Amino acid sequence: MVGNVPLKGQALQEDALVTTSVEFDYGSRLTFRAEIDADPAVARATVFYRIVGSETTRTAEAAVSLDGPQIALVEEDLRQTAIPPFSQVTYWWQVDFVDGTSTTTVPTPFDYNDNRFDWQSLHSGTVTAHWVVGDARFGQSVLDIAHRAQDLLERNLLPSGLPALNVYVYPSSGELQSGMQLAGYPWVAGHAEPSLGVVLLSAAPGPEGLLELERALPHELTHVLLYQRMKESYLNLPPWLNEGLATLAEGAPDPGFRVALEEAARTGDFLPLITLCAPFPSSGTAARLAYAESASIVQYLRDVYGSGSISALLDAYQEGSTTCSGGIQRVLGRSPDQLEAEWIRLAFHGSEPLEVVRPLLPWLLLLLPILILAFVLAVLPLRRREKDGLS
C-alpha cells in the first residue's frame, strides 16, 4: 500500500506539469516522488507536508535526477520522524527552475494507515469500524458497542453530535503494541487520537473479545468526546479528571482497581492527588493505582457534590486560565490536599453521620434561613386557627 498511484497537481506554470506520488511502509519509510515535465531544468525541489490538525509543516529538500525525466525524490525515516497512526497527511511540492521561475502543486491528502494489515470496514452514522480478523458480524458488533457508548456518554455531561469516528480493532494486543511502538508510542492497552477522531483497540472475534471492547471502547471514546467539548483546551484537562471520567465510562469496572484501592487504604500509600495532575505512569502497580484513584475521586465528586461539579471543573479548565490545583480550589473551594483527605476519610474510613454531611455544611447553612421561614409560614396560620377556635 499506497502503491505508486499518482496524485496529480497541475503546475501553476503554463508549460510545466508536476506529477506526484507517495508511498510508505508503516513505521519505517515514507517516500515522496515528483516527476517534473518542463523545459527549464530544475534547480531545487522541496516537499512540504503537514498532519491534518497540526500547526507544524515539515519540509524536506529532494534529490533531483536530471538524466532523462526530471525526478525529485524524498525519503523520510519514520523511525526518526514519527507520524500519528491513522492520521491524514497533506503534502505539496515547490519546484524552482534555473531560469528563476517556480511552481507549487495543489495540496494533496493521503491516509497514513497501518498498511501491514488488510483492513475490513463497516460504516454506520458517524462511526466507521475497521478490523482485520472476523466477518461482518464482528464489525457490526464494534459499531453497536460504539453507538451504545456514545448514547450513554452524551447523556452524561459530554456533548452530542459525535464527529466522524474511526475505530481500528487489531486482532491481538501484541499487534496493537507493535503498531504503537512503530509510531513512537509507549506500551498501551488502547489508544485514542482525540483530535483525529481515531480509537485503536485490540480484540479477537468472539465473546471474550467483545466483552473487552465493551470495557475499552467507551473509555477511549470518552477522550474523543472530551476533546470535542474542549477543543484546543483539551490539553489543560488534568489527567486525574480526564482518565477518571474515561475509567468510569467503562462497561464493567476492572476488579483490580478495587483491590489496588483497598491495599492503598490499608497501607496509607495513596498517590497524592497533586501527582495525578501530571501524566500517569505507563504501566505497573503505580499506573493501576493512578487510574483507580482518579475514577474513585470523580465518582466521589458526583455522589457528594453532584454532576454539576464535574461540568464546572470542565468549564474551568476549558477557560484555560487556571492550573490543576486552581481549578479544584475555584470550583470546590478546597486545595488538592484537602479534597484528597476528604475523599479518603469518607470513602475508606467509615461514614459517621457528621462526616457524611460535613462537605455539605456550607450549603445547609445557606438553606437554614429558608427552612426557618418556611416553618414559620406554615405554623402561623395553624396558630391563628387554634386561637380563633378557642375564642
Secondary structure, DSSP 8 states (H G I E B T S, - for coil): ---S--EEE--SSTT-EEEEEEEEETTTEEEEEEEEE-SS-EEEEEEEEEETT-S--EEEE-EEE-SSSEEEEEEEETTTS---TTEEEEEEEEEEETTS-EEE---EEEEE--TTS--EEEEETTEEEEESSS-HHHHHHHHHHHHHHHHHHHTTTS-SS---EEEEEESSHHHHHHHHHHTT----S-EEEGGGTEEEEE--SSHHHHHHHHHHHHHHHHHHHHHHHHGGGGGGS-HHHHHHHHHHTSSS--HHHHHHHHHHHHHT----GGGGGS---SSSHHHHHHHHHHHHHHHHHHHHH-HHHHHHHHHHHHHT-S-HHHHHHHHHSS-HHHHHHHHHHHHHS---HHHHHGGGHHHHHHHHHHHHHHHHHHHHHHHHHHHHHH-
